[in-house]
Amino acid sequence: MRIDDLLREYRSVWALDHARSLLEWDLEVNMPVEGAAARGEALARLTLIRREYLLRLKDLVDKYEESKDLNDLERGVIRVLRRELKYYTSIPPEILEELDRTTTKAAVVWREAKKESNFEKFKPYLTKIVELEQTIADRLGYEGHPYNALLDLYEEGFTVNDADSVFNKLLPNLKTILEKIRSEGRFPERHPLEEVPYDVNVMRSINEELLKILEMPVGSRFRMDVSAHPFTISMSVNDVRITTRYEGKDFRATMFSVIHESGHAMYELMIDPSLEMTPVGRGVSMGVHESQSRFWENIIGRSREFVHLIYPLLKERLPFLKDYSEDDVYRYFNIVRPSLIRVDADEVTYNFHIALRYEIEKGLIANKLSVSDLPSLWNDFMDKYLGVRPRNDAEGVLQDIHWSQGSFGYFPTYTLGNVIAGMIYAKLPQLKDKVINRRFNEIREFLRDRICRHGAIYPPKELLMRAFNDTYNPDYLLNYLREKYLGG
Amino acid sequence: MRIDDLLREYRSVWALDHARSLLEWDLEVNMPVEGAAARGEALARLTLIRREYLLRLKDLVDKYEESKDLNDLERGVIRVLRRELKYYTSIPPEILEELDRTTTKAAVVWREAKKESNFEKFKPYLTKIVELEQTIADRLGYEGHPYNALLDLYEEGFTVNDADSVFNKLLPNLKTILEKIRSEGRFPERHPLEEVPYDVNVMRSINEELLKILEMPVGSRFRMDVSAHPFTISMSVNDVRITTRYEGKDFRATMFSVIHESGHAMYELMIDPSLEMTPVGRGVSMGVHESQSRFWENIIGRSREFVHLIYPLLKERLPFLKDYSEDDVYRYFNIVRPSLIRVDADEVTYNFHIALRYEIEKGLIANKLSVSDLPSLWNDFMDKYLGVRPRNDAEGVLQDIHWSQGSFGYFPTYTLGNVIAGMIYAKLPQLKDKVINRRFNEIREFLRDRICRHGAIYPPKELLMRAFNDTYNPDYLLNYLREKYLGG
């Protein structure tokens, strides 16, 4: 390849990313608790070293950017590196260090504030973080709305205009769907299985069976562990790991976290191996990544066909299912209920939680909202969108970790994941047939071909156009939900 | 501290070492098998990056080396960094890369050659490695024997003269001790328990109890896992990890690997926390490190008092011990038998295996021996030292991995570990009393005070003089062995 010298140099950055990934995975999965201080220092140092090695690539990126005869892969490499260089060169290191210091403290304060349901405690940190995010947006530069600069960090090229048109389409239609579901009563709002405790070892064995059903390459290229919060991490196209957790009751939760994270893992496992150790050997955006996890979790995992496939296994291993039919389990997996907590929300109500966060972030970054107004604003939005009202800030504005980490611009990608998953559902032929006959290989090959194998070669909008001749179009998601919840 | 700027810069090197340690630990303990290629590349890159960051310290080290008013810690830091700089600056990178390439291939070939018991297959690689080690010795420089340059890499300041005087004292006396043990027949040469299979889960639970008895800080600063070969690794004074393995029979093996590795781990856990992230926050040498593991494994773990302590636990959990008394178990733990394989050797015969390797390495590096002569030379040595003769090269010259890795100069530190463990035994008051009463804390505090807390502040000979007013003196080990095997 013509850009060989650049790719060779890049391998040091890749190696540092590989190491940081393992350090973070180990931190959540294995590390003795008192190892935290040393681990934090090591991660901070490695981040600075990575920055230095990345900045060294600037001259080569400048040189190749001029070149007219690059192929798709080479253009992708230059595009991804240019974005990274822009981040490091336009934001002064002192700003990033200040953000780092602030969020490190804010994470601790947020945890306490949430426990005490005391927004006032968190307010000064959130105020400072919003200011820093505004500065970062200014330094990065933007066209149109300043929030565009932050959205772009998580979903390249995605703007406030795009988001507005997604939510403007989604919300009224979801509202109609939700009202119909509730009036028809075909899907429950509560289910007794939510309260039934399980044996952790039994659920562990069921999760291992799920990995077999999903044909995950356990031991050869993949592994599953336990951590406080489920996540996926990739050290290589041949070393991808997920975690789950066991909360002790409501057995759906651990199962669907396994299927969700396996979706993320499949994306990383299906990136073309020739992209390994290059800047494009990764998922292209948070939204596209989330589309894979949500497609497997919701569209496949919560389908009648998948329930049919796994019901015998569940029945055999979970004695408390003795009086529950396959249909009961299907309904338990598909409870629809306006609720206060995002992470517990179902397919139908989930995007309202995101819309609310999107509106707040957009307003904060543009200085149209004040941090002081957030608690009541939050509660009013919940009322308006879902007809429920938090009793306190712990189940309202303090529920998510994201803002304490400075992750402004991240939330909308959850909805993009749902939207893109709907597009996949529409375009993947005979999905139900494939699931019922365990032809998961054909599903994987479709996803590999359209999305995964390309890594980050194309920016997300181009990738979606190539794959589906459409971008972030919520109609497919709405059709899917209507079909599932209101159809036949 | 006056050398603050140097220590601050050094933290990047430390962070890279922290990361490399975790990458290596994970490689042995967790990694999905196909992740090996990416892991190898990441480790190689991180090693190069570490080299670059270390070399950046040269000017500061030069500057402080001139300074007259350094304290012990500062002098230690400069000494350790000077040694590292010397290694990188006196050996051309091409030589290190060639050694790396050669040993990577040699490790594979050695495994095959051992399986086929075919020394000829390994010979060209070993020849090449010996040449490279000779070059490295020349580049490093030495006084007296060229092998001194290599010994110094593993045991700072240790020379052929030192080694000769250790072995010249040890071997004839060990021979006499061994003959007496065998003629008196008080310790068995075989034991039926060697062949009894065990339940892995039961042995796992016994090992966990052993960690409790040894008061290891499981979960807070320490953990134990499983790998193909037991080892200890330290990521921080607050994050030290060991591994063991379960071979399915001869239950001593996994137990004593746990005690052995716990000894290594205690060393790292007892380094003064103020040395964390500095160049002296590590064990000072391989010999001193091995003294900790062998003291805990052999002198404590195989003692009558320790057996008395754990016999009830073993009896309770291992049904096959029902017809074996405490004394039977003690004798099983202390089988003495001239044998062919170093890693299976007992306290009395072990150092003969090392003496043989020492003589061969010394001769090879000085060009007084030829690689072609090794198989017969090996077998003759075994005959002379222990009266046993390998039937083939797999149980002779091909048994160890070390030479395929280019670790010339490493073997003698195993004997130094035994010798220093004997010195500790002689100097630690009322050891038997402390063990029988489970006053392990007092044993740890003695080791912490004399050895562990100092990290690498003093070179090993100085550390031993400060601790015991003596260095590498084998008399104590001989006295210990006479007392245990011939006494009372």
Interface residues (C-beta under 8 A of the other chain):
Chain A: R11 S12 W14 A15 L16 H18 A19 R20 L22 L23 D26 N30 M31 P32 V33 E34 G35 A37 A38 R39 E41 A42 R45 L46 L48 I49 Y53 P217 G219 S220 R221 F222 R223 M235 S236 V237 N238 D239 R241 E276 M277
Chain B: R11 S12 W14 A15 L16 H18 A19 R20 L22 L23 D26 N30 M31 P32 V33 E34 G35 A37 A38 R39 E41 A42 R45 L46 L48 I49 Y53 P217 G219 S220 R221 F222 R223 M235 S236 V237 N238 D239 R241 E276 M277
